[in-house]
Amino acid sequence: MPQLIPTPWLALLIFSWTIFSAIVLPKMLKHSFPDNPTPRHKQDLDKNKWDWSWH
């Protein structure tokens, strides 16, 4: 089986992940998202409980 011989594809896999980690990943992490969620207080969560009346 050719999958069990790691010589041809293992080097390519490691090289491609190295390129991805070195170039693409920092560019993706530089972006900021404008709509950061605001933390809610526990009191707000207690007010909006959903009542499962049919159980």
DSSP file (Angstrom, degrees, kcal/mol; ACC not computed):
  #  RESIDUE AA STRUCTURE BP1 BP2  ACC     N-H-->O    O-->H-N    N-H-->O    O-->H-N    TCO  KAPPA ALPHA  PHI   PSI    X-CA   Y-CA   Z-CA
    1    1 A M    >         0   0    0      0, 0.0     3,-0.8     0, 0.0     4,-0.3   0.000 360.0 360.0 360.0 130.8    0.0    0.0    0.0
    2    2 A P  G >   +     0   0    0      0, 0.0     3,-0.9     0, 0.0     0, 0.0   0.727 360.0  67.6 -72.3 -19.1    1.5    3.4   -0.9
    3    3 A Q  G 3  S+     0   0    0      1,-0.2     6,-0.1     3,-0.0     0, 0.0   0.796  93.7  59.1 -69.8 -25.6   -0.1    5.1    2.1
    4    4 A L  G <  S+     0   0    0     -3,-0.8    -1,-0.2     1,-0.1     0, 0.0   0.599  88.7  78.5 -80.7 -10.3    2.2    3.1    4.5
    5    5 A I    <   -     0   0    0     -3,-0.9     4,-0.4    -4,-0.3     5,-0.1  -0.854  63.0-173.1 -97.9 103.6    5.3    4.5    2.9
    6    6 A P     >  +     0   0    0      0, 0.0     4,-2.1     0, 0.0     5,-0.4   0.509  58.2  94.3 -79.2  -2.2    5.6    8.0    4.4
    7    7 A T  H  > S+     0   0    0      1,-0.2     4,-0.7     2,-0.2    -2,-0.0   0.921  87.7  37.3 -60.1 -50.2    8.6    9.1    2.2
    8    8 A P  H  4 S+     0   0    0      0, 0.0     4,-0.5     0, 0.0    -1,-0.2   0.879 128.4  28.2 -75.2 -33.7    6.7   10.9   -0.6
    9    9 A W  H  > S+     0   0    0     -4,-0.4     4,-2.2     2,-0.1    -2,-0.2   0.715 106.6  67.5-104.0 -20.6    3.9   12.6    1.3
   10   10 A L  H  X S+     0   0    0     -4,-2.1     4,-2.5     2,-0.2     5,-0.2   0.917 102.8  47.4 -68.4 -41.9    5.1   13.2    4.8
   11   11 A A  H  X S+     0   0    0     -4,-0.7     4,-2.4    -5,-0.4    -1,-0.2   0.898 113.1  49.2 -64.9 -39.7    7.7   15.8    3.7
   12   12 A L  H  > S+     0   0    0     -4,-0.5     4,-2.4     2,-0.2    -2,-0.2   0.891 111.1  50.0 -66.4 -39.2    5.1   17.5    1.6
   13   13 A L  H  X S+     0   0    0     -4,-2.2     4,-2.1     2,-0.2    -2,-0.2   0.932 113.4  44.8 -64.2 -46.5    2.6   17.5    4.5
   14   14 A I  H  X S+     0   0    0     -4,-2.5     4,-1.9     1,-0.2    -2,-0.2   0.905 114.4  49.5 -65.5 -41.3    5.1   18.9    7.0
   15   15 A F  H  X S+     0   0    0     -4,-2.4     4,-2.2    -5,-0.2    -2,-0.2   0.910 111.3  48.3 -64.9 -42.9    6.3   21.6    4.5
   16   16 A S  H  X S+     0   0    0     -4,-2.4     4,-2.4     1,-0.2    -1,-0.2   0.888 112.2  48.5 -68.2 -37.7    2.8   22.7    3.6
   17   17 A W  H  X S+     0   0    0     -4,-2.1     4,-2.6     2,-0.2    -1,-0.2   0.840 109.8  53.3 -70.3 -31.3    1.8   23.0    7.3
   18   18 A T  H  X S+     0   0    0     -4,-1.9     4,-2.0     2,-0.2    -2,-0.2   0.927 111.0  45.6 -66.0 -44.3    5.0   25.0    8.0
   19   19 A I  H  X>S+     0   0    0     -4,-2.2     4,-2.4     2,-0.2     5,-0.7   0.922 114.1  49.4 -62.9 -44.3    4.1   27.4    5.2
   20   20 A F  I  <>S+     0   0    0     -4,-2.4     5,-2.3     1,-0.2     4,-0.5   0.924 113.7  45.3 -61.4 -45.0    0.6   27.7    6.4
   21   21 A S  I  <5S+     0   0    0     -4,-2.6    -1,-0.2     1,-0.2    -2,-0.2   0.830 117.8  43.5 -69.4 -31.6    1.6   28.3   10.0
   22   22 A A  I  <5S+     0   0    0     -4,-2.0    -2,-0.2    -5,-0.2    -1,-0.2   0.824 129.9  16.1 -85.1 -31.9    4.3   30.8    9.1
   23   23 A I  I  X5S+     0   0    0     -4,-2.4     4,-0.9    -5,-0.2    -3,-0.2   0.851 127.6  35.7-109.7 -53.9    2.4   32.9    6.5
   24   24 A V  I  ><S+     0   0    0     -5,-0.7     4,-2.0    -4,-0.5     5,-0.2   0.902 109.8  57.9 -77.9 -41.9   -1.3   32.4    6.5
   25   25 A L  H  ><S+     0   0    0     -5,-2.3     4,-2.2     1,-0.2     5,-0.2   0.905 105.4  48.4 -61.8 -45.9   -2.0   32.0   10.2
   26   26 A P  H  > S+     0   0    0      0, 0.0     4,-1.0     0, 0.0    -1,-0.2   0.866 110.9  52.8 -62.4 -33.2   -0.6   35.3   11.4
   27   27 A K  H  X S+     0   0    0     -4,-0.9     4,-0.5     1,-0.2     3,-0.2   0.889 110.7  46.8 -67.6 -37.4   -2.5   37.1    8.7
   28   28 A M  H >< S+     0   0    0     -4,-2.0     3,-0.7     1,-0.2    -1,-0.2   0.879 110.9  51.3 -70.6 -37.0   -5.7   35.5    9.8
   29   29 A L  H 3< S+     0   0    0     -4,-2.2    -1,-0.2     1,-0.2    -2,-0.2   0.669  97.9  68.5 -75.9 -15.8   -5.1   36.3   13.4
   30   30 A K  H 3< S+     0   0    0     -4,-1.0    -1,-0.2    -3,-0.2    -2,-0.2   0.757  80.1  95.5 -72.7 -24.6   -4.4   40.0   12.7
   31   31 A H    <<  -     0   0    0     -3,-0.7     2,-0.4    -4,-0.5    -3,-0.0  -0.381  63.4-151.7 -70.2 143.5   -8.0   40.6   11.8
   32   32 A S        -     0   0    0     -2,-0.1    -2,-0.1     2,-0.0    -1,-0.0  -0.910  10.0-133.0-114.9 146.2  -10.3   42.0   14.4
   33   33 A F        -     0   0    0     -2,-0.4     3,-0.3     1,-0.1    -2,-0.0  -0.849   7.8-148.5-100.2 128.8  -14.0   41.4   14.5
   34   34 A P  S    S+     0   0    0      0, 0.0     2,-0.9     0, 0.0    -1,-0.1   0.737  85.5  62.3 -72.0 -22.7  -16.2   44.5   15.1
   35   35 A D        +     0   0    0      2,-0.0     3,-0.0     3,-0.0    -2,-0.0  -0.555  65.8 174.3-108.4  71.0  -19.0   42.8   17.0
   36   36 A N        -     0   0    0     -2,-0.9     2,-0.1    -3,-0.3     0, 0.0  -0.554  37.6-112.0 -71.3 135.5  -17.4   41.4   20.1
   37   37 A P        -     0   0    0      0, 0.0    -1,-0.1     0, 0.0    -2,-0.0  -0.436  26.0-130.2 -70.8 141.5  -20.1   40.0   22.4
   38   38 A T        -     0   0    0     -2,-0.1     2,-0.2     1,-0.1    -3,-0.0  -0.721  25.4-110.5 -90.3 140.6  -20.7   41.8   25.6
   39   39 A P        -     0   0    0      0, 0.0     2,-0.3     0, 0.0    -1,-0.1  -0.462  31.9-143.1 -70.4 140.8  -20.7   39.7   28.8
   40   40 A R        -     0   0    0     -2,-0.2     2,-0.1     1,-0.0     0, 0.0  -0.759  13.1-117.5-104.1 151.4  -24.1   39.4   30.4
   41   41 A H     >  -     0   0    0     -2,-0.3     4,-1.3     1,-0.1     3,-0.3  -0.453  22.6-117.0 -83.1 159.4  -24.8   39.4   34.1
   42   42 A K  H  > S+     0   0    0      1,-0.2     4,-1.8     2,-0.2     5,-0.1   0.823 113.3  61.0 -66.8 -30.7  -26.3   36.4   35.9
   43   43 A Q  H  > S+     0   0    0      1,-0.2     4,-1.2     2,-0.2    -1,-0.2   0.886 102.6  51.5 -64.2 -37.6  -29.4   38.5   36.9
   44   44 A D  H  > S+     0   0    0     -3,-0.3     4,-0.9     1,-0.2    -1,-0.2   0.862 109.0  50.7 -66.7 -34.7  -30.2   39.1   33.2
   45   45 A L  H  < S+     0   0    0     -4,-1.3    -1,-0.2     1,-0.2    -2,-0.2   0.848 106.4  54.5 -72.3 -33.0  -30.0   35.4   32.5
   46   46 A D  H >< S+     0   0    0     -4,-1.8     3,-0.7     1,-0.2    -1,-0.2   0.804 103.6  56.5 -70.8 -27.9  -32.3   34.5   35.3
   47   47 A K  H 3< S+     0   0    0     -4,-1.2     2,-0.3     1,-0.2    -1,-0.2   0.833 103.4  53.5 -71.8 -32.3  -35.0   36.9   34.1
   48   48 A N  T 3< S+     0   0    0     -4,-0.9    -1,-0.2    -3,-0.2     2,-0.2  -0.216  73.8 147.6-102.5  43.7  -35.3   35.3   30.6
   49   49 A K    <   -     0   0    0     -3,-0.7     2,-0.6    -2,-0.3    -3,-0.1  -0.504  45.0-130.2 -77.3 148.1  -35.9   31.7   31.5
   50   50 A W        -     0   0    0     -2,-0.2     2,-0.6     2,-0.0    -2,-0.1  -0.877  17.4-140.1-101.4 123.1  -38.0   29.6   29.2
   51   51 A D        -     0   0    0     -2,-0.6     2,-1.3     1,-0.1     3,-0.1  -0.722   5.2-156.6 -88.2 120.6  -40.8   27.8   31.0
   52   52 A W    >   +     0   0    0     -2,-0.6     3,-1.3     1,-0.2    -1,-0.1  -0.678  23.5 169.0 -93.1  80.2  -41.3   24.2   29.7
   53   53 A S  T 3   +     0   0    0     -2,-1.3    -1,-0.2     1,-0.3    -2,-0.0   0.687  62.7  67.2 -73.0 -18.7  -44.9   24.0   30.9
   54   54 A W  T 3         0   0    0      1,-0.2    -1,-0.3    -3,-0.1    -2,-0.1   0.494 360.0 360.0 -84.3  -0.5  -45.8   20.8   29.0
   55   55 A H    <         0   0    0     -3,-1.3    -1,-0.2     0, 0.0    -2,-0.1   0.438 360.0 360.0 -97.0 360.0  -43.4   18.6   31.1
